[in-house]
Amino acid sequence: MTKTNAGNFFEDFRIGQVLRHATPRTLTEGDRALYQALFGSRFSLQSSDEVARKAGYKQSPIDDLLAFHVVFGKTVPDISLNAVANLGYAECRFHRPVFPGDTLSTVSEVIGLKENSDGATGVVYVRSTGRNQRDEVVIDYVRWVMVRKRDKASPAPEAKVPALASAVDASSLFVPQGTSFRGFDVEASGSPHLWDDYEAGEKIDHVDGVTIEEAEHMMATRLYQNTAKVHFNQFTEGQGRFGRRLIYGGHVISLARALSFNGLGNAVLVAAINGGRHVAPCFAGNTVFAWSEVLAKAPLEGRDDLGALRLRTIATKDLPCGAFPGPLEKGYAEGVILDLDYWVLMPRR
């Protein structure tokens, strides 16, 4: 009997199955520094202990998406080691901040299965929950992923596709306790625009582009201990459909978030991800651009210092976003690679 792990294939999953993922991960200042070097995010709350202390934190929190990717990365060896592609996200909420020294671990439950018509793959739906060392929920989310079958002839399970909310309700967003963003320092943040200055329907071209390097995307994915084969193994992927390694979809999400600083510089916290689609694959050498639309604004009960903005950020490859490329009547404009719907928290005047 082999001692190596070949990962789970589609027929290995069953509804209600609970997977407790290895390995707990303690996040450090080194992880923060490497993430900063890879993506260059400039949001002041995650960049400055002094800005964070003035808002009531003990120190600057870890970037929300770094925490998300670490929680996600724990799930890969058990869920998506044999994935063809990660397809989407829903019902993701950020419950509390993560600080250097916190240890994150993840548990997932299989909530849906559906074999594809080709009989060679199927879609697995899981709800994953990340907790810290005090067993407090940090992040939970649903994702669905296309996974290869071990044996194409194996019988298909009864199809079950979970009903998922189209969006996280603004009233259920978690707001950091013991904080106050009244009088937020807009000189330190580099942006004068606060929650009051944005309107539903407004579109923002984030202007800048970032070219993905082969070494950087692999280093970032290793940072999260994400072991999906499609990101690392050129020997195998060179013989596959695309002839090269795929960029981890979360890499594009982090690039889009960093690019969004130019126009949304005071969107200091990611509160929820309502839904996300990796529309098309991305590869090293592609240059990523992004634009955002403000879908909605929501005040937060009991808080007059923070408001919520619902954003839709579209990322493209090798396509500047001055014309706001996005969904068409059927499909998407050529070059679109990510469609992300999410809530951010922003200081108010």
MONOR-V144095 format. One record per backbone hydrogen bond with DSSP energy under -1.0 kcal/mol. NH is the residue of the N-H (numbers start at 1). CO is the residue of the C=O. Records with the same first field share a line. If there is no record, write none. Layout:
NH->CO / CO
This chain:
10->148
12->9
13->10
16->110
17->14
19->108
21->106
25->104
27->102
32->28
33->29
34->30
35->31
36->32
37->33
38->34
39->35
40->36
48->44
52->48
53->49
54->50
55->51
56->53
57->52
62->98
67->63
68->64
69->65
70->66
71->67
72->68
73->69
74->70
75->72
79->75
80->76
83->80
84->146
85->146
87->144
88->144
89->276
90->142
92->273
93->140
94->271
95->138
96->138
101->27
102->99
104->25
105->131
107->129
108->19
109->127
110->17
111->125
112->125
113->160
114->123
116->121
119->116
122->147
123->114
124->145
125->112
126->143
127->109
128->141
129->107
130->139
131->105
132->136
135->132
138->130
139->130
140->93
141->128
142->90
143->126
144->88
145->124
146->85
147->122
148->82
149->120
154->151
160->113
172->169
173->170
180->55
184->181
186->184
189->185
190->186
195->347
197->194
198->195
201->294
202->199
204->292
206->290
208->206
210->288
212->286
217->213
218->214
219->215
220->216
221->217
222->218
223->219
225->222
226->221
231->228
232->229
233->229
234->232
237->233
238->234
239->236
240->237
246->230
247->282
251->248
253->249
254->250
255->251
256->252
257->253
258->254
259->255
260->256
261->258
262->259
263->261
264->260
267->264
268->266
269->345
271->343
272->343
273->92
274->341
275->341
276->89
277->339
279->277
285->212
286->283
288->210
289->316
291->314
292->204
293->312
294->202
295->310
296->310
298->308
303->300
307->346
308->298
309->344
310->296
311->342
312->293
313->340
314->291
315->338
316->289
317->335
318->287
324->321
328->331
333->326
336->333
337->315
338->315
339->277
340->313
341->275
342->311
343->272
344->309
345->269
346->307
348->305
